[in-house]
Amino acid sequence: MAEFTAAGTVQPLRQIMQLSPGRLFALMPGTLPEPQGFGAKVITAFADPDAPGRTPHQGIVVLFDASSGAPVCIADAGEVTHIRTAAATAVATDALARANATSLTIFGCGAQARTHLRAIARVRSLERVTVWGRDAARASAFASSMAAESGLDVRAEPDGATAAQADIICTVTGSPTPVLLGEWVAPGTHVNAVGSSHAGPVEVDTELVLASRYIADSRASARAAAAELIVAREAGALTDDHIVAEIGQVLLGQVAGRTGDLDITFYKSLGHIVQDLAAVRYLHARAVTRND
């Protein structure tokens, strides 16, 4: 993301087609800095309430060689999306959360919740993890499973306001309406808004957006598709200038992410094709080295 911001290259916005309610088809083309390659992700997001264990993201990422133009690697977009999204959130959390943050709350209990817990545990010494889910039974099962896997104190909490009392909060739901309200979030909290990746579903309310230092993975993407920003903008509550920075600017030291312990920092993760291509470039290089 630092390279993406530093390069300043205009990247195409993702194209999303809604095939029917809860069923999306998306195309994400883009480039990495020369000579690292270019490519695209072609992916579907099909919500299926009758199959809660199945990933909604299915598709492929194709990496092309920058010199020859030949396709050199095809990877499972679902797996890449789960891992790269959580990894990017962990990088943002490391840059934006208070250094002494020890508690994490995850709103959601699907595949992204699992990878986000794993990733954020790598950047902060977590003493307590709370899970909130729209389905209390699934949230409890998720908490038990992740406690056994991670060795951390992971517990389900059915009340959203109580769950929100944490140093770090991640929203990774498919909810079309806010599950996290600004009135619940204490000064000093870091929030990662991840679950809504297109204009439409809004996981957090306008009050929280207004109270926060809002940092995006990509300004252009956030202006076009960050649902909570669009809702607040259309209500006249803010302008696009509310975006403090791209996370790449923070990583490069160009803009301060957190200015004090009382800041509510907010990282908007829409996901960007450069993350997918960097991940697949890594997979391809490892495969070549191993002669797989």
C-alpha positions in Angstrom: 0.0 0.0 0.0 3.0 2.3 0.5 4.2 1.5 -3.0 0.6 2.1 -4.3 0.4 5.5 -2.8 4.0 6.5 -3.6 3.5 5.6 -7.3 0.4 7.7 -7.7 -0.7 5.6 -10.6 -4.4 5.9 -11.5 -5.9 2.5 -11.1 -9.2 1.5 -12.5 -12.1 1.3 -10.0 -13.5 -2.1 -9.5 -16.6 -3.0 -11.6 -19.4 -4.6 -9.7 -22.6 -6.1 -11.2 -25.5 -7.0 -8.9 -26.9 -10.1 -10.6 -29.7 -10.4 -8.0 -30.1 -9.5 -4.3 -27.1 -10.8 -2.4 -25.3 -12.0 -5.5 -22.5 -9.9 -6.9 -20.0 -10.3 -9.8 -16.9 -8.1 -9.7 -13.9 -7.4 -11.9 -10.8 -5.7 -10.4 -7.9 -4.9 -12.9 -4.7 -3.2 -11.8 -1.0 -3.0 -11.9 1.9 -3.3 -9.5 5.0 -1.0 -9.8 7.3 -2.0 -12.7 8.6 -4.6 -13.2 6.3 -6.5 -10.9 3.4 -7.3 -13.2 -0.3 -6.6 -13.7 -3.4 -8.6 -13.6 -7.0 -8.8 -12.4 -9.3 -10.5 -9.9 -12.6 -11.9 -11.2 -14.8 -12.9 -8.3 -18.3 -13.5 -7.1 -19.8 -12.7 -3.7 -22.9 -14.9 -3.3 -24.5 -14.6 0.2 -26.2 -17.9 1.2 -27.9 -17.8 4.6 -28.6 -21.5 4.3 -24.9 -22.3 4.0 -23.2 -20.3 6.8 -19.9 -22.2 6.6 -19.4 -21.6 2.9 -17.3 -18.7 1.8 -19.2 -16.1 -0.2 -16.1 -15.2 -2.3 -15.2 -17.4 -5.2 -13.1 -16.7 -8.2 -9.6 -16.3 -9.5 -6.7 -13.8 -9.5 -4.6 -13.8 -12.7 -1.0 -12.4 -12.6 0.7 -11.4 -15.9 4.4 -10.9 -16.6 5.2 -7.2 -17.1 7.8 -7.9 -19.8 6.2 -10.6 -22.0 2.5 -10.0 -21.2 2.1 -13.7 -20.5 -0.1 -15.0 -17.7 2.2 -16.6 -15.2 0.0 -17.5 -12.2 -3.7 -18.2 -11.4 -4.7 -18.3 -7.8 -7.9 -19.0 -5.8 -9.4 -15.5 -5.2 -11.4 -16.7 -2.2 -8.4 -17.8 -0.2 -6.3 -14.8 -1.3 -9.1 -12.4 -0.4 -9.5 -13.9 3.1 -5.7 -13.7 3.8 -4.8 -10.4 2.2 -7.7 -8.5 3.6 -6.8 -9.5 7.2 -3.1 -8.9 6.6 -3.8 -5.4 5.3 -6.1 -4.7 8.3 -3.3 -5.9 10.6 -0.8 -3.5 9.0 -3.3 -0.6 9.4 -4.0 -1.7 13.0 -0.3 -1.7 13.8 0.0 1.8 12.4 -3.2 3.3 13.9 -4.1 1.5 17.1 -2.6 2.6 20.4 0.6 0.8 21.2 -0.8 -0.6 24.5 -4.0 -1.9 22.9 -4.8 -5.4 24.3 -8.5 -6.0 23.7 -10.1 -6.8 20.3 -13.8 -7.0 19.4 -14.9 -8.6 16.1 -18.4 -7.9 14.8 -19.0 -10.9 12.6 -18.2 -14.6 12.9 -17.5 -15.7 9.3 -14.3 -16.5 7.4 -13.0 -12.9 7.6 -13.5 -12.9 11.4 -11.3 -15.9 11.7 -8.4 -14.5 9.5 -8.7 -11.1 11.2 -8.3 -12.5 14.7 -5.2 -14.5 13.5 -3.7 -11.4 11.8 -4.3 -8.8 14.5 -2.9 -11.2 17.2 0.4 -10.8 15.3 0.6 -7.0 15.8 -0.8 -6.6 19.3 -0.5 -8.7 22.5 -4.2 -9.5 22.9 -5.5 -10.3 26.4 -9.2 -10.4 25.5 -11.2 -11.0 22.3 -14.9 -10.5 22.1 -17.1 -11.7 19.3 -20.6 -10.3 18.4 -22.7 -12.0 15.8 -26.2 -11.5 14.5 -26.6 -15.3 15.2 -25.8 -15.8 18.8 -25.3 -19.5 18.5 -22.8 -19.1 15.6 -20.9 -16.4 17.6 -20.6 -18.7 20.6 -19.4 -21.6 18.4 -16.9 -19.3 16.7 -15.6 -18.0 20.0 -15.1 -21.6 21.3 -13.3 -22.6 18.1 -11.0 -19.7 18.0 -10.2 -19.9 21.7 -9.1 -23.5 21.1 -7.1 -22.6 18.1 -5.4 -19.4 19.4 -5.1 -20.1 23.1 -6.6 -16.6 23.7 -9.5 -15.6 25.8 -12.2 -15.5 23.2 -15.8 -14.9 24.3 -19.1 -14.2 22.6 -21.1 -11.1 23.6 -24.7 -10.7 22.4 -25.0 -7.0 23.3 -23.4 -4.7 20.7 -22.8 -1.8 23.1 -21.0 -4.0 25.6 -19.0 -5.7 22.8 -17.8 -2.3 21.5 -15.8 -1.7 24.7 -12.5 -2.6 23.3 -9.2 -1.0 22.2 -9.6 -2.4 18.6 -12.8 -3.1 16.8 -13.3 -4.9 13.4 -16.6 -5.0 11.6 -16.6 -7.9 9.1 -20.3 -8.6 8.7 -22.6 -8.7 5.7 -25.1 -6.5 7.4 -26.9 -3.9 5.3 -27.5 -1.6 8.2 -25.2 -0.4 11.0 -24.1 -3.0 13.7 -21.6 -0.5 15.3 -22.8 2.8 16.6 -20.7 5.9 17.3 -22.2 6.3 20.8 -20.8 3.0 21.8 -17.2 3.7 20.8 -14.9 5.2 23.4 -12.1 7.8 22.7 -8.9 6.1 21.8 -10.5 3.2 20.0 -9.2 2.0 16.6 -11.9 0.8 14.2 -11.4 -1.3 11.1 -14.5 -1.3 8.8 -14.1 -4.2 6.5 -17.4 -6.0 5.8 -18.9 -3.5 3.3 -16.9 -3.4 0.2 -19.3 -1.6 -2.1 -21.8 1.3 -2.0 -24.9 -0.1 -0.3 -24.4 -2.0 3.0 -23.4 0.2 5.9 -21.9 -1.4 8.9 -21.3 1.7 11.0 -23.3 4.9 11.6 -22.6 8.4 10.6 -21.9 9.5 14.2 -18.9 7.2 14.3 -17.6 8.3 10.9 -17.8 12.0 12.0 -16.0 11.3 15.3 -13.1 9.5 13.7 -9.8 10.1 11.8 -11.0 8.4 8.6 -8.2 6.7 6.7 -8.8 4.7 3.5 -6.8 2.1 1.6 -7.5 4.2 -1.5 -9.1 7.6 -1.7 -10.5 7.1 -5.1 -12.1 3.8 -4.0 -13.5 5.3 -0.8 -15.1 8.2 -2.6 -16.8 5.8 -5.0 -17.7 2.9 -2.8 -17.3 3.4 0.9 -20.9 3.1 1.9 -20.8 4.8 5.3 -18.9 7.8 3.8 -21.4 8.1 0.9 -24.4 8.0 3.3 -22.8 10.8 5.4 -21.9 12.8 2.4 -25.3 12.6 0.8 -26.8 13.7 4.1 -24.6 16.8 4.0 -22.8 15.7 7.2 -19.3 15.8 5.6 -17.3 16.1 2.3 -14.7 13.9 0.8 -12.1 16.0 2.7 -13.1 14.0 5.7 -10.7 11.3 4.4 -7.5 12.2 6.4 -5.2 10.0 4.3 -4.6 6.8 2.5 -3.0 4.1 4.7 0.0 4.3 2.4 0.6 7.9 3.4 0.6 6.9 7.0 3.1 4.0 6.4 5.3 6.4 4.4 5.3 8.9 7.3 3.6 11.6 5.2 0.5 11.9 7.4 0.1 11.1 11.1 -2.4 8.3 11.6 -3.0 8.8 15.3 -2.3 12.2 16.8 -3.1 11.3 20.4 -4.4 8.6 22.7 -7.9 10.0 22.5 -8.3 9.8 18.7 -10.8 7.4 17.3 -8.9 6.1 14.3 -10.9 4.5 11.5 -9.4 2.3 8.7 -11.7 1.8 5.7 -10.9 -1.5 4.0 -12.5 -1.8 0.6 -9.7 -4.0 -0.6 -7.5 -3.1 -3.6 -6.3 -5.2 -6.5 -2.6 -4.3 -5.7 -3.0 -6.4 -2.5 -4.3 -9.4 -4.5 -1.5 -9.0 -7.1 1.2 -8.7 -4.4 -0.1 -11.8 -2.7 -0.2 -13.8 -6.0 3.3 -12.5 -7.0 4.5 -13.9 -3.7 2.8 -17.2 -4.3 4.3 -17.4 -7.8 7.8 -16.6 -6.7 7.6 -19.2 -3.9 6.3 -21.8 -6.3 9.1 -21.1 -8.8 11.7 -21.3 -6.0 10.3 -24.6 -4.9 9.9 -25.8 -8.5 6.2 -26.7 -7.6 
